[in-house]
Amino acid sequence: MTAQILDGKATAAAIKSELATRVQALKARGIAPGLGTVLVGDDVASHKYVAGKHRDCAEIGIASIQRELPATATQEQIEEVVRELNDDPDCTGYIVQLPLPKGIDENRILQLMDPAKDADGLHPANLGKLVLNEPAPLPCTPYGVIRLLRQYGVELNGAEVVVVGRGVTIGRSIPLLLTRRSENSTVTQCHTGTRDLSAHLRRADIIVAAAGVPHLIKPEDVKPGAAVLDVGVSRDEHGKIVGDVHPGVRDVAAWISPNPGGVGPMTRAMLVANVVDAAEAAAGVTR
Ligand SMILES: Nc1nc2c(c(=O)[nH]1)N[C@@H](CN(C=O)c1ccc(C(=O)N[C@@H](CCC(=O)O)C(=O)O)cc1)CN2
């Protein structure tokens, strides 16, 4: 079996084209969505991701507000920028690019954000709404994973999903989305403390690999016909991305997301989707 590619690049392009139409409609009503980003330090990958987010905004017609601070920025300086964006009427939604430099209290920064402007769905109030099953912006990577699976008709209802990873942006929140009644999956969350990871993986219909461990998921760990989402990003000595999924998995799985070109572009598309959704909701637009 050769797996079908879950093409995140193409799916994200289609989503963004639909969003561009919705932004035009908002602008016709005098509403201009604006995405703010807070980028601290000089992590090359973070700079690349944030640049991509602003390229998406330009493509779709969303205004960009960019705030950059040096790696030496203090907690207070970052919090000041967050307060500015909370008060800026041109900024309808924003994100703080993660990870923040060592020594910065990330949770405190997230808690300071205006939850109504949280385009990443990572403010504790919005994560809490997800637990309570109330409408809230969804964390972008988990949201992108679900949109990608739906795009290719992968059955979520009743599926056994194994998530590997417990980070805030993906691992912790994706089970909350997958176990909603609309998705109806059964989720096992695995992590570095899981005793027999292979035993869990082998019975999964869907694997979401977000551990950041190169080639962690081996062909022999995958049930034939499973869908495998490669979310983890590590880099080799040349800076090239190495995912969590071994290339040999393509011969066993029925669907696989490439890395790059899979979940990454979907993460960006769902961020702009959150910005447009929030602008429409504020304007009372029903869809
Ligand atoms: N505030 C946030 N911080 C982080 C998030 C997040 O959702 N919110 N997720 C990741 C990084 N991320 C978004 O910020 C992100 C990762 C990857 C991509 C992407 O398009 N990747 C490309 C490859 C790019 C490359 O060559 O390096 C791909 O997969 O094709 C976009 C966004 C952590 N931080």
PDBQT file of the ligand as one rigid body, heavy atoms in Angstrom, charges set to zero:
ROOT
HETATM    1  N1  LIG A 301       1.638  31.119  19.154  1.00  0.00    +0.000 N 
HETATM    2  C1  LIG A 301       1.927  29.971  18.546  1.00  0.00    +0.000 A 
HETATM    3  N2  LIG A 301       3.174  29.499  18.575  1.00  0.00    +0.000 NA
HETATM    4  C2  LIG A 301       3.440  28.322  17.950  1.00  0.00    +0.000 A 
HETATM    5  C3  LIG A 301       2.428  27.621  17.224  1.00  0.00    +0.000 A 
HETATM    6  C4  LIG A 301       1.118  28.148  17.254  1.00  0.00    +0.000 A 
HETATM    7  O1  LIG A 301       0.167  27.561  16.688  1.00  0.00    +0.000 OA
HETATM    8  N3  LIG A 301       0.909  29.331  17.907  1.00  0.00    +0.000 N 
HETATM    9  N4  LIG A 301       2.740  26.478  16.503  1.00  0.00    +0.000 N 
HETATM   10  C5  LIG A 301       4.141  26.183  16.212  1.00  0.00    +0.000 C 
HETATM   11  C6  LIG A 301       4.757  26.924  15.066  1.00  0.00    +0.000 C 
HETATM   12  N5  LIG A 301       3.866  27.356  13.961  1.00  0.00    +0.000 N 
HETATM   13  C7  LIG A 301       3.005  28.366  14.186  1.00  0.00    +0.000 C 
HETATM   14  O2  LIG A 301       3.244  29.309  14.853  1.00  0.00    +0.000 OA
HETATM   15  C8  LIG A 301       4.055  26.888  12.630  1.00  0.00    +0.000 A 
HETATM   16  C9  LIG A 301       4.809  25.790  12.354  1.00  0.00    +0.000 A 
HETATM   17  C10 LIG A 301       5.030  25.406  11.021  1.00  0.00    +0.000 A 
HETATM   18  C11 LIG A 301       4.494  26.137   9.988  1.00  0.00    +0.000 A 
HETATM   19  C12 LIG A 301       4.764  25.806   8.556  1.00  0.00    +0.000 C 
HETATM   20  O3  LIG A 301       4.115  26.341   7.686  1.00  0.00    +0.000 OA
HETATM   21  N6  LIG A 301       5.741  24.953   8.286  1.00  0.00    +0.000 N 
HETATM   22  C13 LIG A 301       6.113  24.619   6.921  1.00  0.00    +0.000 C 
HETATM   23  C14 LIG A 301       7.615  24.476   6.853  1.00  0.00    +0.000 C 
HETATM   24  C15 LIG A 301       8.342  25.739   7.147  1.00  0.00    +0.000 C 
HETATM   25  C16 LIG A 301       9.849  25.514   7.172  1.00  0.00    +0.000 C 
HETATM   26  O4  LIG A 301      10.402  25.225   6.128  1.00  0.00    +0.000 OA
HETATM   27  O5  LIG A 301      10.435  25.638   8.237  1.00  0.00    +0.000 OA
HETATM   28  C17 LIG A 301       5.485  23.289   6.538  1.00  0.00    +0.000 C 
HETATM   29  O6  LIG A 301       5.204  22.454   7.418  1.00  0.00    +0.000 OA
HETATM   30  O7  LIG A 301       5.301  23.072   5.332  1.00  0.00    +0.000 OA
HETATM   31  C18 LIG A 301       3.721  27.222  10.271  1.00  0.00    +0.000 A 
HETATM   32  C19 LIG A 301       3.501  27.600  11.574  1.00  0.00    +0.000 A 
HETATM   33  C20 LIG A 301       4.976  26.517  17.451  1.00  0.00    +0.000 C 
HETATM   34  N7  LIG A 301       4.696  27.815  17.937  1.00  0.00    +0.000 N 
ENDROOT
TORSDOF 0
